[in-house]
Amino acid sequence: MNDRTTSVWTRTSRTVCMYRHEGYVYDMGCYGAGGSTGVLPILNDELTSFRLV
């Protein structure tokens, strides 16, 4: 995911959370169901994992 994510669009009924380290460590933010947002460049370079909650 690192250097590959430029935006988030959650097209499910669940929330997606992004993390700086593998194993879901260091929460970088969660985005609600049906929402979308651009990801700041600093997050783009640090994102390692994500999961639906």
Distance bins in CASP14 RR format, pairs under 12 A and 6 or more apart:
PFRMAT RR
TARGET T0000
AUTHOR 0000-0000-0000
RMODE 2
METHOD distances of the structure
MODEL  1
1 8 0 0 0 0 0 1 0 0 0 0 0
1 16 0 0 0 0 0 1 0 0 0 0 0
1 18 1 0 0 1 0 0 0 0 0 0 0
1 19 0 0 0 0 1 0 0 0 0 0 0
1 20 0 0 0 0 0 1 0 0 0 0 0
1 21 0 0 0 0 0 1 0 0 0 0 0
1 22 0 0 0 0 1 0 0 0 0 0 0
1 28 0 0 0 0 0 1 0 0 0 0 0
1 39 0 0 0 0 0 1 0 0 0 0 0
1 43 0 0 0 0 0 1 0 0 0 0 0
1 44 0 0 0 0 1 0 0 0 0 0 0
1 45 0 0 0 0 0 1 0 0 0 0 0
1 46 0 0 0 0 1 0 0 0 0 0 0
1 47 1 0 1 0 0 0 0 0 0 0 0
1 48 1 0 0 1 0 0 0 0 0 0 0
1 49 1 0 0 1 0 0 0 0 0 0 0
1 50 1 0 0 1 0 0 0 0 0 0 0
1 51 0 0 0 0 0 1 0 0 0 0 0
2 18 0 0 0 0 0 1 0 0 0 0 0
2 19 0 0 0 0 0 1 0 0 0 0 0
2 20 0 0 0 0 1 0 0 0 0 0 0
2 21 0 0 0 0 0 1 0 0 0 0 0
2 22 0 0 0 0 0 1 0 0 0 0 0
2 28 0 0 0 0 0 1 0 0 0 0 0
2 39 0 0 0 0 0 1 0 0 0 0 0
2 42 0 0 0 0 0 1 0 0 0 0 0
2 43 0 0 0 0 0 1 0 0 0 0 0
2 44 1 0 0 1 0 0 0 0 0 0 0
2 45 1 0 0 1 0 0 0 0 0 0 0
2 46 1 0 0 1 0 0 0 0 0 0 0
2 47 1 0 1 0 0 0 0 0 0 0 0
2 48 1 0 0 1 0 0 0 0 0 0 0
2 49 0 0 0 0 1 0 0 0 0 0 0
2 50 0 0 0 0 0 1 0 0 0 0 0
3 39 0 0 0 0 0 1 0 0 0 0 0
3 41 0 0 0 0 0 1 0 0 0 0 0
3 42 0 0 0 0 0 1 0 0 0 0 0
3 43 0 0 0 0 0 1 0 0 0 0 0
3 44 1 0 0 1 0 0 0 0 0 0 0
3 45 1 0 0 1 0 0 0 0 0 0 0
3 46 0 0 0 0 1 0 0 0 0 0 0
3 47 0 0 0 0 1 0 0 0 0 0 0
3 48 0 0 0 0 0 1 0 0 0 0 0
4 39 0 0 0 0 0 1 0 0 0 0 0
4 43 0 0 0 0 0 1 0 0 0 0 0
4 44 1 0 0 1 0 0 0 0 0 0 0
4 45 0 0 0 0 0 1 0 0 0 0 0
4 47 0 0 0 0 1 0 0 0 0 0 0
4 48 0 0 0 0 0 1 0 0 0 0 0
4 50 0 0 0 0 0 1 0 0 0 0 0
5 16 0 0 0 0 0 1 0 0 0 0 0
5 18 1 0 0 1 0 0 0 0 0 0 0
5 19 0 0 0 0 0 1 0 0 0 0 0
5 28 0 0 0 0 0 1 0 0 0 0 0
5 31 0 0 0 0 0 1 0 0 0 0 0
5 37 0 0 0 0 0 1 0 0 0 0 0
5 38 0 0 0 0 1 0 0 0 0 0 0
5 39 1 0 1 0 0 0 0 0 0 0 0
5 40 0 0 0 0 0 1 0 0 0 0 0
5 41 0 0 0 0 0 1 0 0 0 0 0
5 42 0 0 0 0 0 1 0 0 0 0 0
5 43 1 0 0 1 0 0 0 0 0 0 0
5 44 1 0 1 0 0 0 0 0 0 0 0
5 45 0 0 0 0 1 0 0 0 0 0 0
5 46 0 0 0 0 1 0 0 0 0 0 0
5 47 1 0 1 0 0 0 0 0 0 0 0
5 48 0 0 0 0 0 1 0 0 0 0 0
5 49 0 0 0 0 0 1 0 0 0 0 0
5 50 0 0 0 0 1 0 0 0 0 0 0
6 36 0 0 0 0 0 1 0 0 0 0 0
6 37 0 0 0 0 0 1 0 0 0 0 0
6 38 1 0 0 1 0 0 0 0 0 0 0
6 39 1 0 1 0 0 0 0 0 0 0 0
6 40 0 0 0 0 1 0 0 0 0 0 0
6 41 0 0 0 0 1 0 0 0 0 0 0
6 43 0 0 0 0 1 0 0 0 0 0 0
6 44 1 0 0 1 0 0 0 0 0 0 0
6 45 0 0 0 0 0 1 0 0 0 0 0
6 47 0 0 0 0 0 1 0 0 0 0 0
7 16 0 0 0 0 0 1 0 0 0 0 0
7 18 0 0 0 0 0 1 0 0 0 0 0
7 31 0 0 0 0 0 1 0 0 0 0 0
7 35 0 0 0 0 0 1 0 0 0 0 0
7 36 1 0 0 1 0 0 0 0 0 0 0
7 37 1 0 0 1 0 0 0 0 0 0 0
7 38 1 0 1 0 0 0 0 0 0 0 0
7 39 1 0 1 0 0 0 0 0 0 0 0
7 40 0 0 0 0 0 1 0 0 0 0 0
7 41 0 0 0 0 0 1 0 0 0 0 0
7 43 0 0 0 0 0 1 0 0 0 0 0
7 44 0 0 0 0 1 0 0 0 0 0 0
7 47 0 0 0 0 0 1 0 0 0 0 0
8 15 0 0 0 0 0 1 0 0 0 0 0
8 16 1 0 0 1 0 0 0 0 0 0 0
8 17 0 0 0 0 0 1 0 0 0 0 0
8 18 1 0 0 1 0 0 0 0 0 0 0
8 28 0 0 0 0 0 1 0 0 0 0 0
8 29 0 0 0 0 1 0 0 0 0 0 0
8 30 0 0 0 0 1 0 0 0 0 0 0
8 31 1 0 1 0 0 0 0 0 0 0 0
8 32 0 0 0 0 1 0 0 0 0 0 0
8 33 0 0 0 0 0 1 0 0 0 0 0
8 34 0 0 0 0 0 1 0 0 0 0 0
8 35 1 0 0 1 0 0 0 0 0 0 0
8 36 1 0 0 1 0 0 0 0 0 0 0
8 37 1 0 1 0 0 0 0 0 0 0 0
8 38 1 0 0 1 0 0 0 0 0 0 0
8 39 1 0 0 1 0 0 0 0 0 0 0
8 40 0 0 0 0 0 1 0 0 0 0 0
8 43 0 0 0 0 1 0 0 0 0 0 0
8 44 0 0 0 0 0 1 0 0 0 0 0
8 47 0 0 0 0 1 0 0 0 0 0 0
8 50 0 0 0 0 1 0 0 0 0 0 0
8 52 0 0 0 0 0 1 0 0 0 0 0
9 16 0 0 0 0 1 0 0 0 0 0 0
9 31 0 0 0 0 1 0 0 0 0 0 0
9 32 0 0 0 0 0 1 0 0 0 0 0
9 33 0 0 0 0 0 1 0 0 0 0 0
9 34 1 0 0 1 0 0 0 0 0 0 0
9 35 1 0 0 1 0 0 0 0 0 0 0
9 36 1 0 1 0 0 0 0 0 0 0 0
9 37 0 0 0 0 1 0 0 0 0 0 0
9 38 0 0 0 0 1 0 0 0 0 0 0
9 39 0 0 0 0 0 1 0 0 0 0 0
10 16 1 0 1 0 0 0 0 0 0 0 0
10 17 0 0 0 0 0 1 0 0 0 0 0
10 18 0 0 0 0 0 1 0 0 0 0 0
10 30 0 0 0 0 1 0 0 0 0 0 0
10 31 1 0 1 0 0 0 0 0 0 0 0
10 32 1 0 1 0 0 0 0 0 0 0 0
10 33 1 0 1 0 0 0 0 0 0 0 0
10 34 1 0 1 0 0 0 0 0 0 0 0
10 35 1 0 1 0 0 0 0 0 0 0 0
10 36 1 0 0 1 0 0 0 0 0 0 0
10 37 0 0 0 0 1 0 0 0 0 0 0
10 50 0 0 0 0 0 1 0 0 0 0 0
10 51 0 0 0 0 0 1 0 0 0 0 0
10 52 0 0 0 0 1 0 0 0 0 0 0
10 53 0 0 0 0 0 1 0 0 0 0 0
11 31 0 0 0 0 0 1 0 0 0 0 0
11 32 0 0 0 0 0 1 0 0 0 0 0
11 33 0 0 0 0 1 0 0 0 0 0 0
11 34 1 0 0 1 0 0 0 0 0 0 0
11 35 0 0 0 0 1 0 0 0 0 0 0
11 36 0 0 0 0 1 0 0 0 0 0 0
11 52 0 0 0 0 0 1 0 0 0 0 0
12 31 0 0 0 0 0 1 0 0 0 0 0
12 32 0 0 0 0 1 0 0 0 0 0 0
12 33 1 0 0 1 0 0 0 0 0 0 0
12 34 1 0 0 1 0 0 0 0 0 0 0
12 35 0 0 0 0 0 1 0 0 0 0 0
12 52 1 0 0 1 0 0 0 0 0 0 0
12 53 0 0 0 0 0 1 0 0 0 0 0
13 32 0 0 0 0 1 0 0 0 0 0 0
13 33 1 0 1 0 0 0 0 0 0 0 0
13 34 1 0 0 1 0 0 0 0 0 0 0
13 35 0 0 0 0 0 1 0 0 0 0 0
13 52 0 0 0 0 1 0 0 0 0 0 0
13 53 0 0 0 0 0 1 0 0 0 0 0
14 30 0 0 0 0 0 1 0 0 0 0 0
14 31 0 0 0 0 0 1 0 0 0 0 0
14 32 0 0 0 0 1 0 0 0 0 0 0
14 33 1 0 1 0 0 0 0 0 0 0 0
14 34 0 0 0 0 1 0 0 0 0 0 0
14 35 0 0 0 0 0 1 0 0 0 0 0
14 50 0 0 0 0 0 1 0 0 0 0 0
14 51 0 0 0 0 1 0 0 0 0 0 0
14 52 1 0 1 0 0 0 0 0 0 0 0
14 53 1 0 0 1 0 0 0 0 0 0 0
15 27 0 0 0 0 0 1 0 0 0 0 0
15 29 0 0 0 0 1 0 0 0 0 0 0
15 30 1 0 1 0 0 0 0 0 0 0 0
15 31 1 0 0 1 0 0 0 0 0 0 0
15 32 1 0 1 0 0 0 0 0 0 0 0
15 33 1 0 1 0 0 0 0 0 0 0 0
15 34 0 0 0 0 1 0 0 0 0 0 0
15 35 0 0 0 0 1 0 0 0 0 0 0
15 50 0 0 0 0 0 1 0 0 0 0 0
15 51 0 0 0 0 1 0 0 0 0 0 0
15 52 1 0 0 1 0 0 0 0 0 0 0
15 53 1 0 1 0 0 0 0 0 0 0 0
16 24 0 0 0 0 0 1 0 0 0 0 0
16 27 0 0 0 0 0 1 0 0 0 0 0
16 28 0 0 0 0 0 1 0 0 0 0 0
16 29 0 0 0 0 1 0 0 0 0 0 0
16 30 1 0 0 1 0 0 0 0 0 0 0
16 31 1 0 1 0 0 0 0 0 0 0 0
16 32 1 0 0 1 0 0 0 0 0 0 0
16 33 0 0 0 0 1 0 0 0 0 0 0
16 34 0 0 0 0 1 0 0 0 0 0 0
16 35 0 0 0 0 1 0 0 0 0 0 0
16 36 0 0 0 0 0 1 0 0 0 0 0
16 37 0 0 0 0 0 1 0 0 0 0 0
16 39 0 0 0 0 0 1 0 0 0 0 0
16 47 0 0 0 0 0 1 0 0 0 0 0
16 49 0 0 0 0 0 1 0 0 0 0 0
16 50 1 0 1 0 0 0 0 0 0 0 0
16 51 1 0 0 1 0 0 0 0 0 0 0
16 52 1 0 1 0 0 0 0 0 0 0 0
16 53 1 0 0 1 0 0 0 0 0 0 0
17 23 0 0 0 0 0 1 0 0 0 0 0
17 24 1 0 0 1 0 0 0 0 0 0 0
17 25 0 0 0 0 0 1 0 0 0 0 0
17 26 0 0 0 0 0 1 0 0 0 0 0
17 27 1 0 0 1 0 0 0 0 0 0 0
17 28 0 0 0 0 1 0 0 0 0 0 0
17 29 1 0 0 1 0 0 0 0 0 0 0
17 30 1 0 1 0 0 0 0 0 0 0 0
17 31 1 0 0 1 0 0 0 0 0 0 0
17 32 0 0 0 0 1 0 0 0 0 0 0
17 47 0 0 0 0 0 1 0 0 0 0 0
17 49 0 0 0 0 1 0 0 0 0 0 0
17 50 1 0 0 1 0 0 0 0 0 0 0
17 51 1 0 0 1 0 0 0 0 0 0 0
17 52 0 0 0 0 1 0 0 0 0 0 0
17 53 1 0 1 0 0 0 0 0 0 0 0
18 24 0 0 0 0 1 0 0 0 0 0 0
18 25 0 0 0 0 0 1 0 0 0 0 0
18 26 0 0 0 0 1 0 0 0 0 0 0
18 27 1 0 0 1 0 0 0 0 0 0 0
18 28 1 0 1 0 0 0 0 0 0 0 0
18 29 1 0 1 0 0 0 0 0 0 0 0
18 30 1 0 0 1 0 0 0 0 0 0 0
18 31 1 0 0 1 0 0 0 0 0 0 0
18 32 0 0 0 0 0 1 0 0 0 0 0
18 37 0 0 0 0 0 1 0 0 0 0 0
18 38 0 0 0 0 0 1 0 0 0 0 0
18 39 0 0 0 0 1 0 0 0 0 0 0
18 40 0 0 0 0 0 1 0 0 0 0 0
18 43 1 0 0 1 0 0 0 0 0 0 0
18 44 0 0 0 0 0 1 0 0 0 0 0
18 46 0 0 0 0 1 0 0 0 0 0 0
18 47 1 0 1 0 0 0 0 0 0 0 0
18 48 0 0 0 0 1 0 0 0 0 0 0
18 49 1 0 0 1 0 0 0 0 0 0 0
18 50 1 0 1 0 0 0 0 0 0 0 0
18 51 0 0 0 0 1 0 0 0 0 0 0
18 52 0 0 0 0 0 1 0 0 0 0 0
18 53 0 0 0 0 0 1 0 0 0 0 0
19 25 1 0 0 1 0 0 0 0 0 0 0
19 26 1 0 1 0 0 0 0 0 0 0 0
19 27 1 0 1 0 0 0 0 0 0 0 0
19 28 1 0 0 1 0 0 0 0 0 0 0
19 29 0 0 0 0 1 0 0 0 0 0 0
19 30 0 0 0 0 1 0 0 0 0 0 0
19 43 0 0 0 0 0 1 0 0 0 0 0
19 46 0 0 0 0 1 0 0 0 0 0 0
19 47 1 0 0 1 0 0 0 0 0 0 0
19 48 1 0 0 1 0 0 0 0 0 0 0
19 49 1 0 1 0 0 0 0 0 0 0 0
19 50 1 0 0 1 0 0 0 0 0 0 0
19 51 1 0 0 1 0 0 0 0 0 0 0
19 53 0 0 0 0 0 1 0 0 0 0 0
20 26 1 1 0 0 0 0 0 0 0 0 0
20 27 0 0 0 0 1 0 0 0 0 0 0
20 28 1 0 1 0 0 0 0 0 0 0 0
20 29 0 0 0 0 1 0 0 0 0 0 0
20 42 0 0 0 0 0 1 0 0 0 0 0
20 43 0 0 0 0 1 0 0 0 0 0 0
20 44 0 0 0 0 0 1 0 0 0 0 0
20 45 0 0 0 0 0 1 0 0 0 0 0
20 46 1 0 1 0 0 0 0 0 0 0 0
20 47 1 0 0 1 0 0 0 0 0 0 0
20 48 1 0 1 0 0 0 0 0 0 0 0
20 49 0 0 0 0 1 0 0 0 0 0 0
20 50 0 0 0 0 0 1 0 0 0 0 0
21 27 0 0 0 0 1 0 0 0 0 0 0
21 28 0 0 0 0 1 0 0 0 0 0 0
21 46 0 0 0 0 1 0 0 0 0 0 0
21 47 0 0 0 0 0 1 0 0 0 0 0
21 48 1 0 1 0 0 0 0 0 0 0 0
21 49 1 0 0 1 0 0 0 0 0 0 0
21 50 0 0 0 0 0 1 0 0 0 0 0
22 47 0 0 0 0 0 1 0 0 0 0 0
22 48 1 0 1 0 0 0 0 0 0 0 0
22 49 1 0 1 0 0 0 0 0 0 0 0
22 50 0 0 0 0 0 1 0 0 0 0 0
22 51 0 0 0 0 0 1 0 0 0 0 0
23 48 0 0 0 0 1 0 0 0 0 0 0
23 49 1 0 0 1 0 0 0 0 0 0 0
23 50 0 0 0 0 0 1 0 0 0 0 0
23 51 0 0 0 0 1 0 0 0 0 0 0
24 30 0 0 0 0 0 1 0 0 0 0 0
24 48 0 0 0 0 1 0 0 0 0 0 0
24 49 1 0 0 1 0 0 0 0 0 0 0
24 50 0 0 0 0 1 0 0 0 0 0 0
24 51 1 0 0 1 0 0 0 0 0 0 0
24 52 0 0 0 0 0 1 0 0 0 0 0
24 53 0 0 0 0 1 0 0 0 0 0 0
25 48 0 0 0 0 1 0 0 0 0 0 0
25 49 0 0 0 0 1 0 0 0 0 0 0
25 51 0 0 0 0 0 1 0 0 0 0 0
26 43 0 0 0 0 0 1 0 0 0 0 0
26 46 0 0 0 0 1 0 0 0 0 0 0
26 47 0 0 0 0 0 1 0 0 0 0 0
26 48 0 0 0 0 1 0 0 0 0 0 0
26 49 0 0 0 0 1 0 0 0 0 0 0
27 43 0 0 0 0 0 1 0 0 0 0 0
27 46 0 0 0 0 0 1 0 0 0 0 0
27 47 0 0 0 0 0 1 0 0 0 0 0
27 48 0 0 0 0 0 1 0 0 0 0 0
27 49 0 0 0 0 0 1 0 0 0 0 0
27 50 0 0 0 0 0 1 0 0 0 0 0
27 51 0 0 0 0 0 1 0 0 0 0 0
27 53 0 0 0 0 0 1 0 0 0 0 0
28 39 0 0 0 0 1 0 0 0 0 0 0
28 40 0 0 0 0 1 0 0 0 0 0 0
28 42 0 0 0 0 1 0 0 0 0 0 0
28 43 1 0 1 0 0 0 0 0 0 0 0
28 44 0 0 0 0 0 1 0 0 0 0 0
28 45 0 0 0 0 0 1 0 0 0 0 0
28 46 1 0 0 1 0 0 0 0 0 0 0
28 47 1 0 0 1 0 0 0 0 0 0 0
28 48 0 0 0 0 1 0 0 0 0 0 0
28 49 0 0 0 0 1 0 0 0 0 0 0
28 50 0 0 0 0 1 0 0 0 0 0 0
29 37 0 0 0 0 1 0 0 0 0 0 0
29 39 0 0 0 0 1 0 0 0 0 0 0
29 40 0 0 0 0 0 1 0 0 0 0 0
29 43 0 0 0 0 1 0 0 0 0 0 0
29 46 0 0 0 0 0 1 0 0 0 0 0
29 47 0 0 0 0 1 0 0 0 0 0 0
29 50 0 0 0 0 1 0 0 0 0 0 0
29 51 0 0 0 0 0 1 0 0 0 0 0
29 53 0 0 0 0 0 1 0 0 0 0 0
30 37 0 0 0 0 0 1 0 0 0 0 0
30 50 0 0 0 0 1 0 0 0 0 0 0
30 51 0 0 0 0 1 0 0 0 0 0 0
30 52 0 0 0 0 0 1 0 0 0 0 0
30 53 1 0 0 1 0 0 0 0 0 0 0
31 37 1 0 1 0 0 0 0 0 0 0 0
31 38 0 0 0 0 1 0 0 0 0 0 0
31 39 0 0 0 0 1 0 0 0 0 0 0
31 43 0 0 0 0 0 1 0 0 0 0 0
31 50 0 0 0 0 1 0 0 0 0 0 0
31 51 0 0 0 0 0 1 0 0 0 0 0
31 52 0 0 0 0 0 1 0 0 0 0 0
31 53 0 0 0 0 0 1 0 0 0 0 0
32 52 0 0 0 0 0 1 0 0 0 0 0
32 53 0 0 0 0 1 0 0 0 0 0 0
33 52 0 0 0 0 1 0 0 0 0 0 0
33 53 0 0 0 0 0 1 0 0 0 0 0
37 43 0 0 0 0 0 1 0 0 0 0 0
38 44 0 0 0 0 1 0 0 0 0 0 0
39 45 0 0 0 0 1 0 0 0 0 0 0
39 46 0 0 0 0 0 1 0 0 0 0 0
39 47 1 0 0 1 0 0 0 0 0 0 0
39 50 0 0 0 0 0 1 0 0 0 0 0
40 46 0 0 0 0 1 0 0 0 0 0 0
40 47 0 0 0 0 0 1 0 0 0 0 0
41 47 0 0 0 0 0 1 0 0 0 0 0
43 50 0 0 0 0 0 1 0 0 0 0 0
END
